[in-house]
Amino acid sequence: MRYSAAHKAQTHQRIVSRDGIGATGLQPLMNALNLTHGGFYAHFKSKDERVEKALQAAVAELATHCKMLFSQERPLEAFIDSYLSEWHQTSPDQGCPLPTMSSELGLRGQHSPTTDAVLGARLKQVEAALGNANADEQNLVMMSTRVVALVLARSVESAQLATRIMEVVRASLKAQVSEGKKAGH
């Protein structure tokens, strides 16, 4: 039986959206969607292609959110607050894909051009907002700090410790931004 192009596109999107990178098992993924194992290959050449498509979908959503954040009066503070928010901590399947994809792909020794694209876009936005001579180095440290703080907060058992990680790092990063502005950089 042949399916319409619209049905095929809808199925393709369901496969891309389901469980992000974490859905590495093909059979459980397809079973969860009530689809056949063989049907997967009508949509993707490989699991790696599916992972890239899932990442690209997350990147598109993230770009819209970041555009809104960086259009605010205090863009860096808004970005830090959003990135290190309770919602972002408790929603690993939404928001920035860097914390999840970097650790998962890194463990597999797999590189992704999507990682470069996401990181490059955020670094460019933050660097423009920082607007100082040391923006490149400061930006890399701040980005790395945000990602690691989120990974740690998501992985600890203690809700109090997770909250403390997010609060302390958020305050520290915002203080760095404030100090940079005072110094006239």
C-alpha positions in Angstrom: 0.0 0.0 0.0 1.3 3.4 -0.9 0.9 6.3 1.5 0.2 9.9 0.5 3.1 12.4 0.6 1.3 14.2 3.5 1.1 10.9 5.5 4.7 10.1 4.8 5.8 13.6 5.9 3.7 13.3 9.1 5.3 9.9 9.9 8.7 11.3 9.2 8.2 14.1 11.7 6.9 11.7 14.3 10.1 9.6 14.0 12.3 12.7 14.1 10.5 14.1 17.1 10.3 11.0 19.2 12.7 10.9 22.2 15.5 13.0 20.6 18.9 11.4 20.5 18.1 9.1 23.4 16.1 6.9 21.2 19.0 4.9 19.9 17.2 1.6 19.9 15.4 1.3 16.6 12.9 -1.4 17.5 11.7 0.3 20.7 11.4 3.6 18.9 9.3 2.2 16.1 7.2 0.1 18.5 6.4 3.2 20.6 5.2 4.9 17.4 3.2 1.7 16.3 5.3 1.5 13.1 7.2 -1.4 11.6 11.0 -1.7 11.9 11.3 -1.7 8.1 9.2 1.5 7.8 12.1 3.4 9.4 14.2 3.0 6.3 11.5 4.6 4.1 12.3 7.8 6.0 16.0 7.6 6.9 19.1 5.9 5.5 20.5 5.2 9.0 20.0 5.9 12.7 22.7 8.6 12.5 20.6 10.4 9.8 17.6 10.4 12.2 19.7 11.8 15.0 20.9 14.7 12.7 17.3 15.4 11.7 16.2 15.4 15.3 19.0 17.8 16.2 18.2 20.1 13.2 14.6 20.2 14.4 15.7 21.2 17.9 18.1 23.8 16.5 15.2 25.5 14.5 13.1 25.8 17.6 16.1 27.1 19.6 16.9 29.8 17.0 13.5 31.3 17.4 13.7 31.3 21.2 17.2 32.8 21.2 16.2 35.5 18.7 13.5 36.6 21.2 15.9 36.5 24.1 18.6 38.5 22.3 16.1 41.2 21.3 15.5 42.1 24.9 17.0 45.1 26.7 19.3 43.0 28.7 19.9 40.0 26.4 22.7 38.3 28.2 20.9 38.3 31.5 17.7 37.0 29.8 19.7 34.3 28.0 21.4 33.2 31.3 18.1 33.2 33.2 16.4 31.2 30.4 19.3 28.7 30.0 19.7 28.1 33.7 16.0 28.0 34.5 14.2 25.2 36.3 12.2 24.6 33.2 15.3 24.0 31.1 16.8 21.8 33.8 13.7 19.6 34.0 13.0 19.5 30.3 16.1 17.8 28.7 14.0 16.9 25.6 13.3 20.6 24.9 15.4 23.7 24.8 19.1 23.7 23.9 20.3 20.4 22.5 24.0 21.0 23.5 23.9 19.5 27.0 22.3 16.3 25.7 23.9 15.9 22.3 27.4 16.9 23.4 27.6 14.3 26.1 25.9 11.5 24.1 27.7 12.1 20.9 31.0 12.7 22.7 30.7 9.3 24.5 30.2 7.7 21.1 33.1 9.5 19.6 30.7 10.9 17.0 31.0 14.4 15.7 28.0 16.4 14.4 28.0 19.5 12.2 24.8 20.4 14.0 26.8 20.8 17.2 29.1 23.2 15.5 26.1 25.2 14.1 24.4 25.5 17.4 27.5 26.4 19.3 28.6 28.9 16.6 25.2 30.6 16.5 25.1 31.0 20.3 28.7 32.2 20.5 28.0 34.8 17.8 24.9 36.1 19.7 26.6 36.2 23.1 29.8 37.8 21.7 27.8 40.6 20.0 26.0 41.2 23.3 29.3 41.2 25.3 30.9 43.6 22.9 34.4 43.7 24.5 37.9 42.8 23.5 38.0 39.6 25.5 34.5 38.5 24.3 35.7 35.4 22.4 37.5 33.9 25.4 34.9 35.0 27.9 32.2 33.7 25.7 33.7 30.2 25.4 34.1 30.0 29.2 30.6 31.2 29.8 29.1 28.8 27.3 31.0 25.9 28.7 30.0 26.8 32.2 26.3 27.0 31.3 26.3 23.7 29.5 28.2 21.8 32.3 26.0 23.4 35.0 22.9 22.2 33.2 24.3 18.7 32.7 25.3 18.5 36.4 21.9 19.9 37.7 20.1 17.3 35.5 22.2 14.4 36.8 22.3 14.9 40.5 19.7 13.1 42.7 19.3 15.9 45.2 16.8 18.6 44.1 18.4 21.0 46.5 21.8 20.5 45.0 20.4 20.9 41.5 18.8 24.1 42.5 22.0 25.3 44.1 24.1 24.5 41.0 21.7 26.5 38.8 21.4 29.5 41.2 25.2 29.8 41.9 26.2 29.5 38.3 23.5 31.8 37.1 24.5 34.5 39.7 28.2 34.1 38.8 27.6 34.4 35.1 25.4 37.5 35.5 28.1 39.0 37.8 30.7 38.5 35.1 28.4 40.2 32.6 27.8 43.1 35.0 31.6 43.4 35.8 32.4 43.5 32.1 29.9 46.4 31.6 31.3 48.3 34.6 34.9 47.9 33.3 33.7 49.4 30.0 34.8 46.4 27.9 
